[in-house]
Amino acid sequence: MTNTQLEIPKRLWNDKRIKPEGKLIYSYIYSKGQDRIITDLNVGELQQVVRISNQGLKKNLKKLEDYKYLLFKEYSNGMYTINILG
């Protein structure tokens, strides 16, 4: 995935508080999202794009949630429901 293929809002791309891996995670979620809700994102499918552990993913999702980019809920170990905010 290159920077020209990333479909993320400019405000996120310019946000210095979010690490580059967090931006890649968001772009993966955003490109996969249908109707702005994903019901079964898991760590294994994301590890094909970004080298990350479950704890690392949870920390990045928490930061994105704190800065009002998305909402997430872990319903099983490594399985997440994600709602992308406008």
N, C-alpha and C positions, 0 to 999 in steps of 0.2 A: 504494500500500500504506500503510495507516495503522497506528498503534501498536496499535489494538484488534484488528487482523487478524494480528499477528505471533504466531507460535507458537514461542516460544523459551523455554528454561528461565529461571526467575526468577534463578538464580545468574549467568547470563550477562547478563541485563538489568541487574542491579545491580553487575556487575563494572566498576569504573572504569578498569581497565587496557586494556579493549577500546574502540576508537573507535566512534562511532555507525555509520559506514559498515561496519565489521566486523560489527556486530550485524545490520545489514540483509543483508549477504552471508550470514551464518549463517542468518538467518530464511528467505531464499530457498532455500538448500540444504536446510534442514530441511523446508520445505513441499513441496519437490520430491522428497525422498528416498523411495525405495521399499525396504523391508527394510534401511534405514539405509545403503545403498550407492548411490552415483551413479557411473556409469561414464564419462559424457561431458559434464561441465560445461565450457563454454567461455566465454571472455571476452565474446564477442558477445552471447550470450543474457543474460548478467548485466548488460551495459551498458544494457539496456532498463529495468532497475530502478534501478541505481546508476551514476552517471557515474564510470567507473574504467578505468584502463589495466591491461595485463597485469602490469606490475611492481607496481602498487598492489594488485591482487588477490593476487599472490603474497605480498606483505608481510603483508596481512591474514590470509591462510590460514596463514602461518607463525606469526603471533601466536596464532591460534586453536589451532594445533597445540601450541605451547609451553605453553599453559594447559590442555591436555588436553580440548578440546571436540571436536576432530576430527582425523583423519589424512588427509593428501593426498599425491598423487604426480602430477607433471606428466609425462605420457607423450608429449606432443608440444607444440609451441609454442602455448600458450594453451588446451590441453586437459588436464583434470584428472580423476583418479579420487579420489573423496572417500569416506571412511568416517566416519560420525558416531558419536562415542562416547557411551554411555549417558547 
